[in-house]
Amino acid sequence: MGRSVSVTEDKNVLSLEEIGNLAAEGGKPAETLMNVVALIAKRFRTDVCSAYLLEPDRANLVLAATVGLRRSCIGNLRMAVNEGLTGLVAEIVRPVSVEQVKTHPRFKYFREAGEEAYQSFLGVPLIDRGVLQGVLVVQTIEARVFSEDEIRMLAEAATQVAPVVSEARTLDRFIAPLQERMFALARNLWWSWDHNSSGLFLDLDPGRWNDLNNNPVSLLGEFPLAKLESRAAELMLHSRVNYAYRRMLEYLEADRTWGARHAGVLRPHPVAYFSAEFGLHESLPVYSGGLGVLAGDHIKSASDLDIPLVGIGLFYGQGYFRQRLDLDGWQREEYLKTDVNQMPMEVAIGKDGRPVVIEIETRSGRLQAKVWRVKVGRRDLLLLDSDVEGNAPEDRELTSRLYGGDLRIRIRQELLLGVGGLRALKALGISPGVLHLNEGHSGFAVLEAIRMRMEEEGLGFDAAVPRVAREVVFTTHTPVPAGHDRFGAALVEEHIGPLREALGLSQESLLGLGRENPNNGDELFCMTVLALRLSRRANAVSALHAEVSRAMWTGLFRDKLEDDVPIGHITNGVHVPSWLAPQMFRLYDRHLGTNWHQRSSEAKIWLGIDNVDDGELWETHLNLKSQLIEFVRRRAVDQAARRGESPDVLQRLERVLSPDALTIGFARRFATYKRANLILADIERLASMVNDPNHPVQFVFAGKAHPRDEPGKKVLQQIADLMRDRKFRDKFVFVEDYDINVGRHFVQGVDVWLNNPRRPLEASGTSGQKVVLNGGLNLSILDGWWAEAYDGMNGFAIGTGRTHSDMNVHDARDGEDLMRALRDEVIPLYYQRDRDGLPRGWIKRMKRTIRTLGWRFNADRMVMDYTLKCYVPAAGGTSSDLRANP
């Protein structure tokens, strides 16, 4: 067993008197703590004694004092609370004793500390006045079993030391204010839509910032304290950091907000916003595309407006796939493990002071998940993660990939999202007043809410349903029947069977809730049907999409005419600060008035755009366009080098695209109905158009096809092949691995945004709305949001909104209309210049699109609509609601 402490010899490892004497000797908390760990190591007869303190974000530990480990690591060695054995002590807030560390699943060496030689480990939490302050650790070279008395004695020593630790943390003795504040900024995603804050991280090291996919947590992890202080002094960053930090605190603490005025009823019982994906920033890869980015914009605007709302999603350990094209232009998928220690996340702690772990019983066993908390401005996002001990191996992989796997994986993910999400809220002491289901993936949450209501109020199922349904808001995004999740009866029973029994329902009764015709035993269980049947308020995401949705679901409302089907619409919008280029932000600051972005949903705010000098607006746009071209060139060279292309190709790609040419962008999911290849219908006419020496046109493309979508991959390959065709190779560039970062560059820099889906299959679309904010013009089919936005002078339309029952005729007609719009409207207007070289007619249209659309297709307006028309009524917060007698 090796060395041990004699309990009779040493009743306590340390006494209060000794700690007082050590404090008097040192005079400072840092020195006192070093003296303390030295004395504990001696009394406890261990080779190492270390004190780790919680950083202000309470998600990470920093080595503050040590005897035995390398002194150079003090202040520099950091670990997340979910990392290693020391992190485990902080995570579970109780002692951890391990005889041989290599046998423990949480074992992790931090080699820079020189701890390879140590075998045993004993860690205890440092708690002062009921609040965790850090972790006290002892280690020995030989394997050692620590007795219960030894564990108790070290815990008592930690109790005596904790006040010193608390003082040290309060006085910032171990984490410099600069470092503390930069980490505080990095761990709240507010920085991602505050240009001043994001600029701080960029300026620290622009090259690494780009290499690390704009991830401030990763970047700061590469800066030891001395290096950070040196770099900050060199760049004179201290005042900028302090200013950004104060602004963040002012933002978080503000109480005179739109939400405080209009959504007070939600404060004790917030909105629970469920979504299968959240696209907040490229550094947190738990999204694939439009649905996730819309959800991310929704929660950001809820933060800006101060709407009480908490997001619930899943943490995908490998995210969506990384895209690489091979030499044949074929998409290859690569999945990379996300390092949670580099993410702005912390373990969610429940009402009981312990990390939240939820459990769900299924017919095939118990499913568990831990919960991460992400700070998004004023709001929280909770992400459930099934990679926990106790789950079966396949279940530990359940949340590893977004939209991967078969139907069984999908239903288990949706069970975790819906039922698990609601149980996570309960464990955190959050009692939602409204459930907002963003698409049908989270429909099982309503069943769990009904079960809870039955249990709380002693109700039967039929009595509980209407009480819950009036609190449910359901948003549908999919205008294609095949796009709605459907499951067979066996899968549903395997996963919902225990919950069904708790609801007191027969198997057929439950299945009937997910069938348009409840009595049709051959019909699959549909998540959208379940959500529509159990929600009082349902909406599509554009006016045209609402028409399509009402027609699609008439079978569910057989007693109503199509126009009376209870599905309305709230048209999507985008979060202005997230997508607006800093240069355009500064231009608006000068011309739209003080704090214009806080009132960006008001039409009158945008009237000031007409006062902007044409030359100023055009120069700002050209600057953004040049940035886009440089970005595309860098990415094109990098991806060609990765494929092993020749030096001649790399040299050509360094000069690809011209800042003088009309630049058209297309970036979205490569589903076939989005018709990325519509422009290729007449390849000779296209070649003539792009190679016109007086009026050249060039295209930048990006987007991913689903891994199992072979037709989508073939469309993508068609586009990629043009980069090798001599007639197109300098005018067509495909940028790999489409994500928020690529999308941001595209929407901020293109002249024209091309959108040509097969009407009416685009529910809304939001990428074109981001272009509007930055002065780009839309060239689009009259589908989704554009059908209600286009006024004849604020962009360009492809066709007149006609469709055809024959898809080939439909596509051929749209292809002809696209080429006609380019030839007769877009190209002539772009190249029509005055004596100053300014395209006055084009600029006039830029101003009109900003003025007429900036306020409408804006996430603040969207979230206000949800709040006033859905959330507040669902929570019973309206002051009047009069109904006419039938």
Secondary structure by P-SEA (a helix, b strand, c coil): cccccccccccccccaaaaaaaaaaaccaaaaaaaaaaaaaaaacccbbbbbbbccccccccccccccccccccccccccccccaaaaaaaccbbbbbcccccccccccccccccccccbbbbbbbcccccccbbbbbbbccbbbbcaaaaaaaaaaaaaaaaaaaaaaaacccccaaaaaaaaaaacccccccaaaaaaaaaacaaaaaaacccaaaaaaaccaaaaaaaaaaacaaaaaaaaaaaaaaaaacccccccccccccccbbbbbbbccccccccccccccaaaaaaaaaaaaaaaaccbbbbbbbbcccccbbbbbccccbbbbbbbbbcccccccccccccccccbbbbbbcccbbbbbbbbbbbcccbbbbbbbcccccccccccccccccccccaaaaaaaaaaaaaaaaaaaaaacccccbbbbccccccaaaaaaaaaaaaacccccccaaaaaaaabbbbbcccccccbbbbcaaaaaacaaaaaaaacccaaaaaaaaccccccccccccaaaaaaaaccbbbcccaaaaaaaaaaccccccccccccccbbbbbbbccccccccaaaaaaaaacccccccccccccccccccccccaaaaaaaaaaaaaaaaaaaaaaaaaaaaaacccaaaaaaaaaccccccbbbbbbcccccccccccccccaaaaaaaaacccbbbbbbbbbccccccaaaaaaaaaaaaaaacccccccbbbbccccaaaaaaaaacccbbbbbccccccccccaaaaaaaabbbbbcccccccccccccccccccccccccccaaaaaaaaaaaaaaaaacccccccccccccccaaaaaaaaaaaaacccccccaaaaaaaaaacccccccccccccccccc
